[in-house]
Amino acid sequence: MSAERTLPPHTLRAAVSNRRMNRRAWLVTGLLVLFQIINFADKAVLGLVADSAMRDLKLTAGEFGFIGSAFFFLFAIAAVLVGFLAGKVPTRWILLAMGISWAVLQFPMLFGGGAAILLVTRILLGGAEGPATPITLQHVHGWFSAKERGLPSSMVAVGSTLGPIIAAPVLAAIIAHPDLGWRWAFGFLGIVGLVWSVLWFLMGREGPHSHTAKKTRAAAGPAAEASDADAADADARPAKEAASITERADMLKLVPIRAVLGSKMFIVAVLAGAGCFWTQGFLTTWSPKYLAAVVSLPPATIGLVSTFPWILGALALLVLGYSSRFLMRRGVTVRWALGALFGATLLVSGICFLVLPNVSGGVAVAVMTVGAGLAMIYPLAPTAVAFCVGSKQRAAIMATLTGLASIGGVVAPAMVGALMDKSGYIPAPKGVRESAEMAARLADGMNSSFGSIGLYLVVVGIICVLFLNPDRTASSLQKKFVFNG
């Protein structure tokens, strides 16, 4: 009984020690992990079908790259609009609507859609998936207190990297199967999306810490009452009493959204996020093609090797998530416990991309894995930025950040495809193996893009270490718009 009284509620450690789970909180977390797995599997499928789709639909590299970029055309708009809507509507229903939309939009390609249908469905799918990361983070935060959100947030973030890891070998097998083919890769994802939507409808709920669940706080027990008492005490204290914003994150008052969006910290986070989305755009559209033509991997191996950056990204998210949680529990500010770690990781990623054009074979696979994998840590950016505002404004801020950062995802596929076209690359006809000359031209185009993104990531990584500071931003906003009110 003593362990039950002393361990913080809603933690995995407490659940194990007490031999009983906060079943609903962790069940919802698990469903949101699955949600993110499906989200990123939907993104990865285009790269896996690249060869087959380009040949069957008679698309050039530039045209296919444009379709890859089209995924992000509505991504930003939808992310921002839904983010603001989430401040008023329970996120449970937003997540359900997204899940159903993702599933339905996969089926037109299964039933024989051409290039135009592929373009339209990718645009609409991007709009439906734009709000995914900020809304899942907002929802899972509603199930855990401020100091205990590190683990579930990291788990949800890891789901975004597990999608391609799990999907790549499964979808590659479907594509290679003589009785199925590349169109069934879309159909399979549609079926999985429908199953998840049914499960979420039956089991998804709003958490006791959600801003839409105020009336349930009295029923949440002593922990909720203590939290309310802490909040009341905090209102009477100066904003700069605690150096780390984690001490008062759930007690922050509303501030003008425009002030947050215009802050140095937010602008830095957008620039860094754009670099992360560039890498995602490359991995989901062109990575399998790079492994096939430049590294000369056999088709059976490409699906496996394509998962390596995502595996490393999952590990990086877990390590950084636990490191930041460890540091913040010991009073280290969010700037150093999260912002600086995020920036330093992007710096290493950029160095790898700068090296990539100068290596080949297995070394190229290793360098690409490290460079792209370390750039898969985007969810840490909205997590850090979310500390500077209260719960009612977090979804809007995280969604706006995601929407603006997704410009990197728009640029990447089209940029790489255009550079490949510029180098003289022409896709081989169906059934014909890529020639050495065309593989070299493809490599020239891709290497040009690697140099550009490498330099960009190095610069934004340094800037993040210096300026990604939610603690200072939160204190400044509260002092300016609340205490001087």
ZAMARGU-4260 file (C-alpha; in steps of 0.2 Angstrom, whole numbers, plus 5000, padded with zeros to 4 digits):
<rodrens>
0) 5000/5000/5000 | 5015/5012/5003 | 5020/5010/4985 | 5003/5014/4979 | 5003/5030/4990
5) 5021/5036/4985 | 5022/5032/4967 | 5015/5045/4955 | 4998/5040/4947 | 4997/5036/4929
10) 5015/5030/4927 | 5020/5014/4920 | 5031/5011/4936 | 5016/5013/4947 | 5005/5002/4937
15) 5018/4988/4938 | 5022/4991/4957 | 5003/4991/4961 | 4999/4976/4950 | 4986/4985/4941
20) 4986/4997/4926 | 4977/5013/4923 | 4969/5003/4909 | 4961/5017/4900 | 4976/5028/4899
25) 4988/5015/4893 | 4975/5007/4881 | 4972/5024/4873 | 4991/5027/4872 | 4992/5010/4863
30) 4979/5014/4851 | 4987/5031/4847 | 5003/5022/4844 | 4994/5011/4831 | 4987/5027/4824
35) 5004/5034/4821 | 5010/5018/4814 | 4996/5018/4801 | 4999/5036/4797 | 5017/5034/4792
40) 5014/5017/4783 | 5002/5028/4772 | 5017/5039/4769 | 5029/5025/4765 | 5018/5016/4753
45) 5022/5028/4739 | 5040/5025/4739 | 5038/5006/4740 | 5027/5006/4724 | 5038/5019/4715
50) 5046/5007/4702 | 5030/4998/4698 | 5019/5013/4698 | 5030/5024/4687 | 5031/5010/4674
55) 5013/5005/4674 | 5007/5024/4674 | 5021/5029/4663 | 5027/5043/4674 | 5044/5052/4673
60) 5054/5055/4689 | 5049/5073/4690 | 5030/5068/4688 | 5031/5055/4702 | 5041/5067/4713
65) 5027/5080/4710 | 5014/5067/4716 | 5025/5064/4731 | 5025/5082/4735 | 5006/5084/4732
70) 5004/5074/4748 | 5009/5090/4758 | 4998/5102/4747 | 4984/5102/4760 | 4994/5096/4775
75) 4998/5113/4782 | 4981/5120/4779 | 4972/5105/4787 | 4985/5104/4802 | 4982/5123/4806
80) 4963/5122/4805 | 4960/5106/4814 | 4973/5112/4827 | 4962/5127/4831 | 4946/5116/4831
85) 4954/5105/4843 | 4954/5118/4856 | 4934/5117/4856 | 4930/5100/4850 | 4935/5083/4859
90) 4950/5076/4850 | 4942/5059/4851 | 4930/5063/4837 | 4944/5072/4827 | 4955/5056/4828
95) 4940/5045/4822 | 4936/5056/4807 | 4955/5056/4802 | 4956/5037/4804 | 4940/5034/4793
100) 4946/5046/4780 | 4963/5038/4778 | 4956/5021/4775 | 4943/5027/4762 | 4956/5036/4752
105) 4967/5021/4749 | 4953/5011/4740 | 4952/5021/4723 | 4970/5015/4719 | 4965/4997/4723
110) 4951/4998/4711 | 4961/5004/4696 | 4964/5022/4698 | 4977/5030/4686 | 4990/5044/4688
115) 4976/5058/4691 | 4967/5048/4704 | 4984/5044/4713 | 4988/5063/4713 | 4970/5068/4720
120) 4970/5054/4733 | 4988/5059/4739 | 4983/5077/4740 | 4967/5073/4750 | 4976/5060/4761
125) 4989/5073/4765 | 4975/5085/4771 | 4968/5071/4782 | 4984/5066/4789 | 4991/5084/4792
130) 4984/5086/4810 | 4989/5068/4815 | 5005/5072/4826 | 4999/5087/4835 | 4981/5079/4839
135) 4988/5063/4845 | 5000/5072/4857 | 4986/5083/4863 | 4975/5068/4866 | 4988/5058/4875
140) 4993/5073/4886 | 4975/5073/4892 | 4978/5056/4900 | 4994/5061/4910 | 4999/5074/4922
145) 5013/5087/4916 | 5028/5078/4924 | 5022/5061/4917 | 5019/5065/4899 | 5037/5060/4893
150) 5035/5041/4892 | 5018/5041/4883 | 5023/5056/4872 | 5039/5046/4867 | 5028/5030/4864
155) 5017/5040/4852 | 5031/5048/4843 | 5040/5031/4841 | 5024/5025/4832 | 5028/5037/4818
160) 5044/5028/4815 | 5037/5011/4818 | 5025/5013/4803 | 5038/5011/4789 | 5047/4998/4799
165) 5032/4987/4801 | 5024/4991/4784 | 5039/4990/4773 | 5042/4971/4773 | 5023/4968/4773
170) 5019/4980/4759 | 5035/4974/4749 | 5029/4956/4750 | 5011/4961/4744 | 5019/4971/4730
175) 5030/4956/4724 | 5016/4944/4726 | 5010/4938/4708 | 4992/4938/4713 | 4992/4954/4722
180) 5004/4968/4716 | 5007/4986/4720 | 4988/4991/4720 | 4985/4979/4734 | 4997/4989/4745
185) 4985/5003/4745 | 4970/4991/4748 | 4979/4983/4763 | 4982/5000/4771 | 4963/5004/4769
190) 4957/4988/4777 | 4969/4991/4792 | 4963/5009/4794 | 4945/5004/4795 | 4949/4991/4808
195) 4958/5004/4819 | 4943/5016/4817 | 4931/5003/4824 | 4942/5000/4838 | 4944/5018/4842
200) 4925/5021/4841 | 4923/5007/4854 | 4937/5012/4866 | 4944/5030/4863 | 4939/5042/4876
205) 4945/5060/4883 | 4957/5060/4897 | 4954/5068/4915 | 4968/5081/4911 | 4960/5086/4894
210) 4954/5104/4893 | 4937/5097/4887 | 4935/5086/4903 | 4934/5099/4917 | 4919/5092/4925
215) 4927/5075/4928 | 4941/5083/4938 | 4931/5081/4954 | 4930/5063/4951 | 4948/5061/4947
220) 4952/5059/4966 | 4965/5067/4977 | 4978/5069/4963 | 4967/5080/4954 | 4963/5090/4969
225) 4981/5092/4973 | 4985/5098/4956 | 4971/5111/4957 | 4978/5117/4974 | 4995/5118/4966
230) 4988/5128/4952 | 4980/5140/4964 | 4996/5143/4974 | 5006/5145/4958 | 4994/5159/4952
235) 5000/5169/4967 | 5018/5167/4964 | 5029/5177/4952 | 5031/5169/4934 | 5050/5168/4937
240) 5050/5158/4953 | 5054/5142/4944 | 5068/5141/4931 | 5060/5126/4922 | 5043/5128/4914
245) 5039/5110/4919 | 5035/5116/4936 | 5020/5126/4930 | 5016/5120/4912 | 4998/5116/4916
250) 4995/5132/4925 | 4999/5144/4911 | 4986/5157/4907 | 4979/5161/4889 | 4990/5172/4878
255) 4988/5179/4861 | 4992/5165/4848 | 5000/5178/4837 | 5013/5182/4850 | 5018/5164/4851
260) 5019/5162/4832 | 5030/5177/4831 | 5042/5172/4845 | 5060/5168/4840 | 5058/5150/4848
265) 5043/5146/4836 | 5052/5152/4821 | 5067/5142/4825 | 5056/5126/4828 | 5048/5129/4811
270) 5064/5130/4802 | 5071/5114/4811 | 5054/5105/4808 | 5055/5109/4789 | 5072/5100/4788
275) 5064/5085/4797 | 5050/5085/4785 | 5062/5086/4770 | 5070/5070/4776 | 5053/5061/4778
280) 5048/5067/4761 | 5064/5059/4753 | 5062/5043/4763 | 5044/5040/4759 | 5046/5044/4740
285) 5064/5041/4734 | 5073/5030/4747 | 5069/5013/4739 | 5073/5020/4722 | 5090/5026/4729
290) 5094/5009/4737 | 5089/5000/4721 | 5098/5011/4708 | 5113/5019/4717 | 5117/5005/4730
295) 5111/4991/4718 | 5102/4981/4732 | 5091/4967/4726 | 5072/4970/4727 | 5070/4957/4741
300) 5082/4967/4751 | 5076/4984/4748 | 5060/4983/4759 | 5071/4977/4774 | 5085/4990/4772
305) 5072/5004/4769 | 5067/5001/4787 | 5084/5005/4794 | 5082/5024/4795 | 5065/5022/4804
310) 5072/5010/4816 | 5086/5021/4821 | 5074/5036/4822 | 5063/5025/4834 | 5079/5022/4845
315) 5084/5041/4844 | 5066/5046/4850 | 5066/5034/4864 | 5084/5039/4870 | 5080/5058/4868
320) 5063/5056/4876 | 5070/5046/4891 | 5085/5058/4893 | 5074/5074/4893 | 5063/5066/4905
325) 5077/5061/4916 | 5085/5079/4915 | 5068/5088/4918 | 5064/5078/4933 | 5080/5084/4941
330) 5076/5102/4937 | 5085/5105/4921 | 5076/5117/4910 | 5066/5112/4894 | 5079/5122/4884
335) 5093/5111/4889 | 5084/5095/4892 | 5074/5095/4876 | 5078/5109/4864 | 5097/5108/4865
340) 5096/5089/4863 | 5085/5091/4848 | 5097/5104/4839 | 5112/5093/4842 | 5104/5078/4835
345) 5100/5088/4819 | 5117/5094/4818 | 5124/5077/4817 | 5111/5072/4804 | 5116/5087/4793
350) 5135/5081/4794 | 5130/5064/4788 | 5120/5071/4773 | 5135/5081/4768 | 5146/5066/4769
355) 5134/5055/4759 | 5138/5060/4741 | 5156/5055/4744 | 5153/5037/4749 | 5145/5022/4740
360) 5139/5004/4743 | 5137/4998/4761 | 5145/5014/4768 | 5132/5024/4759 | 5118/5014/4767
365) 5125/5016/4784 | 5128/5035/4782 | 5110/5037/4775 | 5103/5027/4789 | 5111/5038/4802
370) 5108/5054/4793 | 5090/5051/4789 | 5086/5042/4805 | 5092/5056/4816 | 5081/5068/4807
375) 5066/5057/4812 | 5064/5066/4828 | 5052/5080/4823 | 5039/5075/4837 | 5051/5083/4849
380) 5049/5100/4842 | 5030/5102/4845 | 5033/5093/4862 | 5045/5107/4867 | 5035/5121/4860
385) 5020/5115/4869 | 5028/5119/4885 | 5026/5138/4882 | 5007/5138/4882 | 4992/5131/4892
390) 4982/5116/4888 | 4969/5125/4878 | 4981/5132/4866 | 4993/5118/4864 | 4984/5109/4849
395) 4983/5125/4840 | 5002/5129/4842 | 5008/5111/4839 | 4997/5110/4823 | 5002/5127/4816
400) 5020/5122/4819 | 5017/5105/4810 | 5008/5114/4796 | 5022/5127/4793 | 5036/5114/4795
405) 5028/5102/4782 | 5034/5114/4768 | 5049/5104/4769 | 5039/5088/4764 | 5032/5098/4749
410) 5050/5103/4743 | 5059/5086/4745 | 5051/5074/4733 | 5049/5087/4719 | 5066/5094/4722
415) 5074/5077/4721 | 5064/5072/4706 | 5068/5089/4697 | 5087/5087/4700 | 5086/5069/4694
420) 5078/5075/4678 | 5091/5089/4676 | 5105/5076/4677 | 5097/5067/4662 | 5089/5052/4672
425) 5076/5043/4662 | 5066/5028/4671 | 5069/5011/4662 | 5054/5004/4653 | 5043/4990/4662
430) 5053/4974/4663 | 5070/4982/4659 | 5084/4984/4671 | 5091/5001/4675 | 5107/5004/4665
435) 5123/5009/4674 | 5123/5026/4665 | 5105/5030/4671 | 5110/5024/4689 | 5124/5036/4688
440) 5113/5051/4683 | 5101/5047/4696 | 5115/5047/4709 | 5121/5064/4703 | 5103/5071/4705
445) 5101/5064/4722 | 5118/5069/4728 | 5115/5087/4724 | 5100/5087/4735 | 5110/5078/4749
450) 5122/5092/4749 | 5109/5105/4751 | 5099/5097/4765 | 5115/5093/4774 | 5121/5111/4775
455) 5103/5116/4780 | 5102/5104/4794 | 5119/5109/4801 | 5114/5127/4802 | 5096/5124/4810
460) 5104/5112/4822 | 5116/5125/4829 | 5101/5138/4829 | 5090/5126/4839 | 5104/5124/4852
465) 5105/5142/4854 | 5087/5148/4853 | 5074/5134/4856 | 5070/5140/4873 | 5052/5137/4879
470) 5056/5141/4897 | 5061/5159/4892 | 5047/5161/4880 | 5033/5155/4892 | 5039/5167/4906
475) 5040/5181/4893 | 5023/5178/4887 | 5015/5176/4904 | 5024/5192/4911 | 5019/5202/4896
480) 5001/5197/4893 | 4995/5190/4910 | 5005/5199/4925 | 5005/5215/4916 | 4988/5211/4909
</rodrens>
